[in-house]
């Protein structure tokens, strides 16, 4: 939906015909405008249906904690693998340096191989950092998402129109408007 034209006191929306949601006739659909307040009222009511009773919320939190333990273990194992690879590459560089000093390897070959192995070490280091960061944010993001869902209606009501549109785009991306009603494609209760 797009905001209607003009600089009036009220904001109206109309169908854009996006993705054939007008059943093949976007021209007639675009003629129908809806006031922003009507949309907001319905979306506020729909967001109010996103409910977590305390028992379900506690169950989700417990599942998230258990899942986090598995996730953390996977990240720790990946970090150990990358650290072992990093050390293996470092040992190769040191051994080849000794061979260079002993005259067994020429300088050109040593530079080529040590540069290649240092690039691989840099890749390992980036992977280690990504796993460390993912390990830290996993639990925080899960809890924040639960809190956002639980407080969606209140948060929506307090936002400016532009922020309301952003939240609706995120939460209700599969909804359509027809016959003055929101056709929702998400569960009412979790």
C-alpha positions in Angstrom: 0.0 0.0 0.0 1.2 3.5 -0.7 0.3 6.8 0.9 -2.1 8.7 -1.3 -1.2 12.0 -3.2 -1.6 15.5 -1.9 -0.9 17.4 1.3 -4.1 16.9 3.3 -4.7 16.6 6.9 -5.4 12.9 6.6 -3.3 10.1 5.1 -4.9 7.6 2.8 -3.5 4.4 1.4 -4.4 2.5 -1.8 -3.4 -0.7 -3.4 -0.3 -0.7 -5.5 -1.3 -3.9 -7.5 1.9 -5.5 -6.2 2.2 -9.3 -6.8 -1.3 -9.6 -8.4 -3.1 -9.3 -5.1 -5.8 -7.5 -7.0 -6.9 -10.7 -8.7 -5.8 -9.4 -12.1 -7.5 -6.0 -11.9 -5.2 -3.5 -10.2 -6.8 -0.5 -11.9 -10.1 -0.9 -10.2 -8.4 -1.8 -6.9 -6.3 1.4 -6.9 -9.5 3.5 -6.9 -10.2 2.4 -3.3 -8.5 4.5 -0.7 -8.4 3.7 3.0 -7.6 6.2 5.8 -4.5 5.6 7.8 -6.5 5.5 11.1 -8.6 2.6 9.8 -5.5 0.6 9.0 -3.8 1.4 12.3 -6.9 0.4 14.3 -7.0 -3.0 12.6 -3.3 -3.6 12.8 -3.3 -2.5 16.5 -6.0 -5.0 17.2 -4.2 -7.8 15.3 -0.9 -7.1 17.1 -2.9 -7.3 20.4 -3.6 -10.9 19.5 0.0 -11.8 19.6 -0.1 -13.2 23.1 2.2 -15.3 25.2 0.8 -16.6 28.4 3.4 -16.9 31.1 3.6 -20.7 30.8 4.2 -20.6 27.1 6.7 -17.8 27.5 8.6 -19.7 30.1 8.6 -22.9 27.9 10.0 -20.9 25.0 12.7 -19.4 27.2 13.7 -22.8 28.5 13.8 -24.2 25.0 15.9 -21.2 23.9 18.3 -21.8 26.8 18.6 -25.5 25.8 19.0 -24.6 22.2 21.6 -22.0 23.2 23.6 -24.7 25.0 23.7 -26.8 21.7 24.5 -23.7 19.7 27.3 -22.6 22.0 28.8 -26.1 21.9 28.8 -26.0 18.1 30.4 -22.6 18.0 33.1 -23.7 20.5 33.9 -26.8 18.4 34.1 -24.7 15.3 36.4 -22.2 17.1 38.7 -25.1 18.2 38.8 -26.5 14.6 39.8 -23.1 13.2 42.4 -22.5 16.0 44.0 -25.9 15.2 44.1 -25.1 11.5 45.6 -21.7 12.3 48.4 -23.4 14.4 49.0 -26.0 11.7 49.5 -23.2 9.2 51.8 -21.4 11.6 53.9 -24.6 12.1 54.2 -24.9 8.3 55.4 -21.4 7.9 58.0 -21.9 10.6 59.2 -25.2 9.2 59.5 -23.8 5.7 61.4 -20.8 7.1 63.9 -23.2 8.6 64.2 -25.0 5.3 64.8 -21.6 3.6 67.5 -20.8 6.1 69.1 -24.2 5.4 69.0 -23.6 1.7 66.5 -26.4 1.0 63.8 -23.9 -0.2 64.4 -20.8 -2.3 63.1 -17.4 -1.3 60.6 -17.1 -4.1 58.9 -20.4 -3.2 59.0 -19.5 0.5 57.3 -16.1 -0.1 54.7 -17.6 -2.3 53.7 -20.4 0.2 54.0 -18.3 3.3 51.7 -15.6 1.8 49.2 -18.3 0.8 49.2 -19.8 4.3 49.0 -16.4 6.0 45.9 -15.7 3.9 44.4 -19.0 5.1 45.3 -18.0 8.7 43.5 -14.7 8.2 40.4 -16.6 6.9 40.6 -18.8 10.1 40.8 -15.7 12.3 37.8 -14.2 10.6 35.8 -17.5 11.1 36.9 -17.6 14.8 35.6 -14.0 15.3 32.3 -14.7 13.6 31.7 -17.7 15.7 32.6 -15.8 18.9 30.2 -13.0 17.9 27.4 -15.4 17.0 27.8 -17.2 20.3 27.3 -13.9 22.2 24.4 -12.6 20.3 22.3 -15.8 19.9 20.7 -15.7 23.3 20.3 -11.9 23.4 18.5 -11.8 20.1 16.2 -14.6 21.0 15.1 -12.9 24.2 14.7 -9.6 22.5 12.5 -11.2 19.8 10.3 -12.7 22.5 9.9 -9.3 24.2 9.2 -7.6 20.9 6.4 -10.1 20.1 5.0 -9.8 23.6 4.9 -6.0 23.5 4.1 -5.5 19.8 0.8 -3.8 20.3 2.1 -1.3 22.8 5.2 -0.5 20.8 3.1 -0.1 17.6 0.7 2.4 19.3 3.6 4.6 20.5 5.4 4.9 17.1 5.4 7.6 14.5 3.6 6.6 11.2 6.9 5.9 9.4 8.0 3.5 12.2 4.6 1.9 12.3 5.0 1.1 8.6 8.4 -0.4 9.2 7.1 -2.6 12.0 4.1 -3.7 9.9 6.3 -4.5 7.0 8.3 -6.8 9.2 5.5 -8.4 11.2 2.7 -8.6 8.7 4.5 -9.1 5.4 1.9 -11.6 4.2 -1.2 -9.6 4.9 -3.6 -8.1 2.4 -6.4 -5.6 2.6 -9.8 -6.5 1.1 -13.3 -5.4 1.7 -12.3 -3.1 4.5 -10.6 -5.9 6.5 -7.1 -7.1 7.0 -6.6 -10.6 5.7 -3.9 -12.0 7.9 -1.6 -14.9 7.4 -0.1 -15.4 10.8 -1.2 -17.2 13.9 -3.3 -15.4 16.5 -1.8 -16.9 19.6 1.5 -18.6 20.3 
